[in-house]
Amino acid sequence: MSAQAHHPDPHHDDHAPSHGTRKSYITGFLLSVVLTAIPFYLVMSGVLSNVTTSLIIIALAVIQIIVHMVYFLHMDAKSEGGWNLMALIFTVVLVVITLSGSIWVMYHLVNNMMPVSVHDMSQMP
């Protein structure tokens, strides 16, 4: 038997996170610049209505989050055995529940607690 037995390197992992290439970082950077420039142009030029501009900005923000996760954080279904994706999905679900619940509570508080008119306020004790 050889004096040097084969011991697996504890720091070497076949499922190690992939590191980006220069091309992927440049692609991510260019996509980020474009996804930032479009909303900036829409707001500064005022070519669309406020509601349409807001919806486009929200959509491009979501796309930009995905671009950052894929090109800079290297998150995909294969990284960390899929646990990164599961943690992300869990976080998104919790954030959506928290935000929608908060908005729902605030909406109902305004409707149920605020007086209808100034006249009603004068009758309050």
C-alpha positions as CSV (number, residue, x, y, z in Angstrom):
1,M,0.0,0.0,0.0
2,S,1.2,3.4,-0.8
3,A,2.5,5.7,1.9
4,Q,0.1,8.4,0.7
5,A,-3.4,7.2,1.0
6,H,-6.0,9.0,-1.1
7,H,-8.0,11.2,1.2
8,P,-10.7,13.3,-0.3
9,D,-10.0,17.0,0.1
10,P,-12.6,18.5,2.5
11,H,-12.4,21.8,0.7
12,H,-13.0,20.3,-2.7
13,D,-16.7,19.8,-3.6
14,D,-18.1,18.5,-6.8
15,H,-21.2,20.6,-6.2
16,A,-19.3,23.8,-5.5
17,P,-21.0,27.0,-6.6
18,S,-20.1,28.0,-10.1
19,H,-18.2,31.2,-10.5
20,G,-19.0,33.5,-13.3
21,T,-16.9,34.1,-16.3
22,R,-15.9,37.6,-17.5
23,K,-18.5,37.3,-20.3
24,S,-21.4,36.5,-17.8
25,Y,-20.4,39.4,-15.6
26,I,-20.3,41.8,-18.6
27,T,-23.7,40.4,-19.7
28,G,-25.2,40.9,-16.3
29,F,-23.7,44.4,-16.1
30,L,-25.1,45.4,-19.5
31,L,-28.5,44.0,-18.7
32,S,-28.5,45.9,-15.4
33,V,-27.6,49.2,-17.1
34,V,-30.3,48.8,-19.7
35,L,-32.9,47.8,-17.0
36,T,-32.0,50.9,-15.1
37,A,-31.8,53.3,-18.1
38,I,-35.3,52.4,-19.4
39,P,-37.2,53.5,-16.2
40,F,-35.0,56.6,-15.9
41,Y,-35.9,57.5,-19.5
42,L,-39.6,56.8,-18.9
43,V,-39.7,59.0,-15.8
44,M,-37.6,61.9,-17.2
45,S,-39.4,62.0,-20.6
46,G,-43.0,61.5,-19.3
47,V,-44.0,59.8,-22.5
48,L,-46.4,57.4,-20.7
49,S,-49.1,57.9,-18.0
50,N,-48.0,57.7,-14.4
51,V,-49.8,54.3,-13.9
52,T,-48.3,52.8,-17.0
53,T,-44.8,54.1,-16.1
54,S,-45.2,52.7,-12.5
55,L,-46.2,49.3,-13.8
56,I,-43.3,49.1,-16.2
57,I,-40.8,50.2,-13.5
58,I,-42.1,47.5,-11.2
59,A,-41.8,44.8,-14.0
60,L,-38.3,45.9,-14.9
61,A,-37.3,45.9,-11.2
62,V,-38.4,42.3,-10.9
63,I,-36.5,41.4,-14.0
64,Q,-33.4,43.2,-12.6
65,I,-33.7,41.2,-9.4
66,I,-33.6,38.0,-11.4
67,V,-30.7,39.3,-13.5
68,H,-28.7,40.0,-10.3
69,M,-29.5,36.6,-8.8
70,V,-28.5,34.7,-11.9
71,Y,-25.5,36.7,-13.2
72,F,-24.0,38.0,-9.9
73,L,-25.2,35.7,-7.1
74,H,-25.1,32.6,-9.4
75,M,-28.3,31.3,-8.1
76,D,-30.0,28.5,-10.0
77,A,-31.8,25.3,-9.4
78,K,-28.5,23.4,-9.3
79,S,-26.6,25.5,-6.8
80,E,-26.3,24.1,-3.3
81,G,-28.3,21.1,-4.3
82,G,-31.4,23.3,-4.9
83,W,-31.5,24.6,-1.3
84,N,-30.8,28.2,-2.4
85,L,-33.8,28.1,-4.7
86,M,-36.0,26.6,-1.9
87,A,-34.8,29.3,0.5
88,L,-35.5,32.0,-2.0
89,I,-39.0,30.7,-2.7
90,F,-39.8,30.5,1.0
91,T,-38.5,34.1,1.5
92,V,-40.6,35.4,-1.4
93,V,-43.7,33.7,-0.1
94,L,-43.2,35.2,3.4
95,V,-42.6,38.7,2.0
96,V,-45.8,38.5,-0.2
97,I,-47.9,37.3,2.8
98,T,-46.4,40.0,5.0
99,L,-46.9,42.8,2.5
100,S,-50.3,41.8,1.3
101,G,-51.5,41.3,4.9
102,S,-50.1,44.7,6.0
103,I,-51.8,46.5,3.0
104,W,-55.1,44.7,3.7
105,V,-55.0,45.7,7.4
106,M,-54.1,49.3,6.6
107,Y,-56.9,49.5,4.0
108,H,-59.5,48.3,6.4
109,L,-58.2,50.5,9.2
110,V,-58.6,53.6,7.0
111,N,-62.1,52.6,5.9
112,N,-63.3,51.6,9.3
113,M,-61.6,54.1,11.6
114,M,-61.5,57.4,9.7
115,P,-64.5,59.7,9.7
116,V,-66.4,60.1,6.4
117,S,-66.3,63.8,6.4
118,V,-65.1,66.9,8.3
119,H,-68.6,67.3,9.5
120,D,-68.5,64.0,11.3
121,M,-65.2,65.0,12.9
122,S,-66.9,68.0,14.6
123,Q,-69.4,65.7,16.3
124,M,-66.6,63.5,17.8
125,P,-66.2,64.0,21.6
